[in-house]
């Protein structure tokens, strides 16, 4: 049985980062994934295709708004097949590039699936080529020994109990991105970031979008002040919306999909007949959360512990309770973000190589790529209160930003959370155009334990929206340029 030094199961952003880093550190690496090239859900069916389609939505929105400034375009013509082809070309270019980088690093890439036999043995089932050289694919099965293994299999969409399977009409987010059709009436079940980004895409493509959410608002884990600004800008996004409402049944038929809903009080349906809602849609997009993708891994055979939700338990070095087995990214719980997975991939590879490395990030940015975008990093106001950290929040409205006004993007806000006494930047939140790009400066500031004065005294180019970070810091000291200083307490 062949022995492999480092095996990585799953080639998403965490997995391929771990494999690349391990190879760069001089180790022999095997990378296993069902796809022909690395990329994972993020590149094939998640982050990248979503952002490609959101870019189209943004282009359309800006073209329509330009009429207010004297530049009028005709209503865009939606060519679904061409849009789909362009989106697929983006995926092919990026995953193909990762395939070339894998070969350049001499990583042994196996297209297939893996499960544990014990804590040092894997069984691999996959696709290979026949020995006759005709390049015909066939299933292969082999067992290998490993010194170390890194599990990076991610998560999968939660399926509601009354849904037998996902179809072209009862979709999860992955199916929705295939753009097999553009439904006239679309219901989105779940107001998290995936649901809101999907709503933005399908609204731009011409769908009449409605929303049902069991919570009292959308994106409940995001800063409510930023979410409220977003909501004011998107009053017409949904034809109908139901909050504190639970879907109790979804039935597909020849004409579309029948959906049954009921109002919720606390965590229970009201049971009141008047609270029952029945509606018809052409399609439903279910986006109610994710669960760990451990199916088929046979973790129990390796002795790997999982938590109550099924996520693999790891320490700050991404090591499981079995010393030679690591887990990174979404499968290890916490914030389900590609960039966190990539960060952990590097750490796991460094630890295996014998380096002193650990997960100690002070700020993991989170971005919702809606219009406008919402981005946060570091501690929130609620977290500061829970930890009894004395803080002060300072804000700079984009209506006072010259660049934002010139772009017609005044519905934005930049806020900083600053520790009283030390004046360290603890957290930040931004809602506005390209907020996801702007938040990185705040992330660096938090990681470097920068004070508000560091940001206020750093010269920012004018006119840019990045100035709003500098001016928010200046608000802290009471001498902002483009907003009136706060009245001093007597």
Secondary structure, 3 states (H helix, E strand, C coil): CCEEEEEEECCCHHHHHHHHHHHHCCCCEEEEECCCCCCHHHHHHCHHHHHHHHHHHHHHHHHHHHHHHCCCCCCCCCCHHHHHHHHHHHHHHHHHHHHHHHHHCCCEEEEEEEEEEECCEEEEEEEEECCCCCCCEEEEEEEEEEEEEEECCCEEECCCCCCCCCCCCEECHHHHCCCCCCCCEEEEECCCHHHHHHHHHHHHHCCEEEEECCCCCCCCCCCHHHHHHHHHHCCCCCCCEECCEEEEEEEEECCEEEEEEEEEECCEECCCHHHEEEEEECEEEECCCEEECCCCCCHHHHCCCECCCCCECCCCCCECCCCCEEECHHHHCCCCCHHHHHHHHHHHHHHHCCCCCCCCCCCCCEEECCCCEEEEEECCHHHHHHCCCCEEEEEEEHHHCHHHHHHCCCCCEEEEEEECCCCEEEEEEEEECCHHHHHHHHHHHHHCCCEHHHHHCCCCCCCCCCHHHHHHHHHHHCCCCCCCCCCCCC
